[in-house]
Amino acid sequence: MPIWILGQNANIYAEKVQLYKSWPNPINISIENENDCSDFYVTVNNGKIENTDCKYSVTPENAGPVTVSVYRNNGQLIDSKVFLAEELVFDAYILGMPGLDNDLQNVNSFSHSPGLGIMHKEISCWDWDIRNLHYDLMIVKADNQIFRFKSETNSFSSEMKKEFEKLKSGDILIFRNIRLNEFRVKDLILDIQ
């Protein structure tokens, strides 16, 4: 749901309710009776703003308030709007099994999965290479044996897959310290049923 703020004669609104740190967030700006965005300029106090053919994108540098200000070319403030930026935290999922909840019942399908993927409920697409996903995996067996793996890619290694094939009811998989570039990903814990 867009947020609309009507100023003296400016509209400043974001397509999403929330802005995200280190992520390009679309901001729409229109000035009443102005069809040419070269008649005004836009600034932000946290991060950077880019203008491509009068389409704006704000990339906050820090979590917290972000003030978007619109000025006439003579320096006169037309309007400003404060948005709140928060950390962008993704959810992890098993590739090929995006609807999987925390109870893993089909070990055979899981052991053939290529690796981890990430998603966010408000971001439907991006062009990053998730092969750069880093994570730690801990397999806790029902008999209290523990196997640890560290991965520098989203793909499951052959050693991991060998252990996946041996999974039994009561075992637990813990994917933690998951990161993609500077973005954090929530831990993923799977209980084998």
C-alpha positions, -999 to +999 in steps of 0.1 A: +000+000+000+016+033-010+020+061+015+010+095+001+021+128+016+007+159+001+029+190+006+024+225-006+024+213-042+045+181-041+037+144-038+064+122-022+056+086-017+072+052-014+059+021-031+066+001+001+057+012+036+092+004+048+126+014+033+155-010+036+191-001+044+217-008+016+188-015-008+176+007-037+140+017-026+118+033-053+104+068-043+079+086-065+080+124-066+057+147-085+053+184-084+020+200-092+020+217-126+056+205-132+061+179-159+098+182-161+119+169-132+148+192-143+128+221-126+136+207-091+162+185-073+160+160-045+183+153-016+184+127+012+201+130+046+209+092+049+224+074+020+221+084-017+194+091-042+195+083-079+174+098-106+170+080-139+144+096-162+126+112-133+124+078-115+140+080-081+156+054-059+168+059-023+195+037-009+198+044+029+233+040+043+220+034+079+189+021+096+168+049+110+151+080+096+156+091+060+145+126+050+137+130+014+136+168+005+125+184-028+138+218-038+132+242-066+164+249-086+166+283-068+171+264-035+136+269-022+123+239-002+091+226-018+084+197+006+101+169+026+090+136+039+106+114+066+107+076+060+121+049+083+148+025+070+154-008+087+179-036+082+170-060+054+168-095+067+161-124+044+146-158+050+164-190+039+147-219+022+158-251+006+160-248-033+133-269-049+113-269-016+102-233-010+070-242+009+089-264+034+081-256+070+105-266+098+094-302+098+113-321+071+094-353+061+108-361+027+145-368+033+149-383-002+138-351-020+158-330+004+190-349-002+187-341-039+182-304-034+210-283-049+213-259-019+200-228-001+180-200-015+169-167+001+137-146-001+120-116+014+082-112+016+083-077+001+110-081-025+100-103-055+132-101-076+168-090-077+198-097-098+223-109-072+243-140-076+232-162-046+261-185-052+280-160-029+258-171+000+279-182+031+266-203+059+275-228+086+256-261+088+253-282+119+237-317+118+227-328+153+219-366+152+193-381+175+222-400+192+239-366+200+266-369+173+273-335+157+286-329+122+297-294+112+302-279+077+311-244+065+300-233+030+312-204+009+285-210-017+248-217-016+253-252-031+253-283-008+287-301-010+289-338-018+300-344+019+268-326+031+246-346+007+262-379+020+251-369+055+217-359+043+211-394+029+217-408+064+192-385+081+167-402+104+137-391+125+148-370+155+179-355+137+181-317+134+197-295+107+207-260+117+218-235+090+232-205+108+255-174+102+239-171+068+250-141+048+248-127+013+272-098+009+264-074+038+228-088+042+218-110+070+196-141+066+176-157+094+187-191+107+169-221+093+163-251+115+148-283+102+135-311+123+136-345+106+103-364+110 
